[in-house]
Structures are given as structure tokens and as C-alpha cells.
Amino acid sequence: MPKPEKIDFNNHVPYYIQLIEILKGMVDEKIWKPGDQIPGEEELCQTYQISRTVVRQALQELEREGVIVRRKGKGTFIAEPKIVEGLVEKLTGFYSDMVERGLKPQTKVIHHRVIPADEKVAGFLEIPVGTPVVDIRRLRSIDNVPIQLVSTYIPLSLCPKLAEVDLTNRSLYEFLEKECGLFISRGRRFIEAVTASNEEAHFLQIAKGDPLIKLDSISFLENGTPVEYYHAFHRGDRSRFVVELFRSRETSGKIDDLVDHPENLPGSSVNILPDHD
């Protein structure tokens, strides 16, 4: 272990926060790299002359932030960096999103076929059950590390060319727009935390029961026609979603007015009860 910085016992900053900054500095300066095992609690206590309670509080915060991972019976390790994806602010697709961030995505096509839509897929795409859809299942990786397992369904009639194209190293959205004239203008996404099944664990190279982020998405054309339904499983230890929120002055004014005057809520009634001593 390199010679560490010291805890300043005369500083008003809590000791655990000082330790967090010291340990983060080891990562930032690449003294510790992803996958490296860091010293145990007892060694950290001795090195920095602090209590086990302080060390545990610092490690818990670093684990919560995703800086470290603790493996039962093995120790504490520097976490692999998470892949940041935009959840709602844009519709560029995984491939284009990763390229834009300077990463090199790899795609393995598990299957690419035409099947009749089952009840679930037909419901999302608002088509009759049995309608032919292109079913594409892909494993997406960054630096040869599996990150996402995604199944995509698109009505065959909207883009017959899609049945034959090789999407190994090509953006699906780019193909739909340039080759089929289909521009995806908006989407609706549902996100939830799930655990990996045997199959998902196999493809994503994780253990069964490990945390996953499941994303269900429906994409629409400009005229409101559903063009794509997909469900994707993202590795919980390697994925982070960013959501941008916006608040308009007009909406803010309306909300403030309703807060001040709840009797103006549509279909509402307000009963004013007397105060009780």
C-alpha cells in the first residue's frame, strides 16, 4: 500500500469524510485500479489511526456511491466504472449513445428472425396477435465486457428490409431512419430493479440473482404509431442512468396557484373544518 495521506485530527471535517476523500484520491490517481483489492478494515484502522466505526462508515458510503464493491469472504475491491446512459432526454439508441461518449460498443446478435407477435408484444405495439414482427436479440458489450441483453420487436410491415440486415456493428435507429424512412420521435420507458435468471446470468457473465436494471420501452413515430418495443437487462454493477428534469415557468405558476387555491382543482371540493383546541 502506498504511503497514505494523514487524517487531520484538528480539522472540523468528520474523520470518515476525510478518509473517503483519501481513498477516492487513490482511485483518481490510479494508484488503485478497477478490480484491485484494497486493504481490510483492520489495516485501514492501523494505517490512519482511526476507529473501526469510522472506517466502516467511510466504506459504506463508498459502496453506496459505487466506488467499491464488497464480496463476502473475499474482501473489498475497486469497482469497475459504470456505463452512463441517458434515460429519457434523448432517443439515440445504445450504439449511438456509447459512440457519442467515446466508447466502443460491441454487439453480438443472438438471434434475428421473423415471428408472430404474442399477446404481450402485440399489446405494446398495438397490433393484432400473430402479426409478423422482426425479433432481434442482442448482447451489447463495452471493452468486451457484457453490459446489456436486449430483445427488440418491430412490425415487419413497417420495414421489411430489417429482416435481412446485419446489426452486428450498426445502429438500429440509424438503419430505421436512413433505410426505412422511420423517424422515432418519442418514447415511453419503464424501469425496475430485478435479479438475474440463469439465462441472463449466462449471457451477462454474472451470477444468478445478481442485480439487474430492467428497461421496457415503446418508441413511436411522429404520427403516434408504435414502431418498436424492447426489453433490456442492464448489469446493475456496471450501469447508471441519468435523467434530466425540466420545469417551465408556466407550469410552475399553475401549480403554485393550485397550491394556494385548491378549490380550483377540476372536480374537487374543499371542506374547511374548524380548528380544535
Secondary structure by P-SEA (a helix, b strand, c coil): ccccccccccccccaaaaaaaaaaaaaaacccccccccccaaaaaaaccccaaaaaaaaaaaaaaccccccccbbbbbccbbbbbbcccccccaaaaaaaacbbbbbbbcbbbbbcccaaaaaaaccccccbbbbbbbbbbccccccbbbbbbccccccccccccccccccaaaaaaaccccccccbbbbbbbbbbcaaaaaaaccccccbbbbbbbcccccccccccccccccccccbbbbbbbbbbaaaaaaaaaaaacccccccbbbbbbcccc
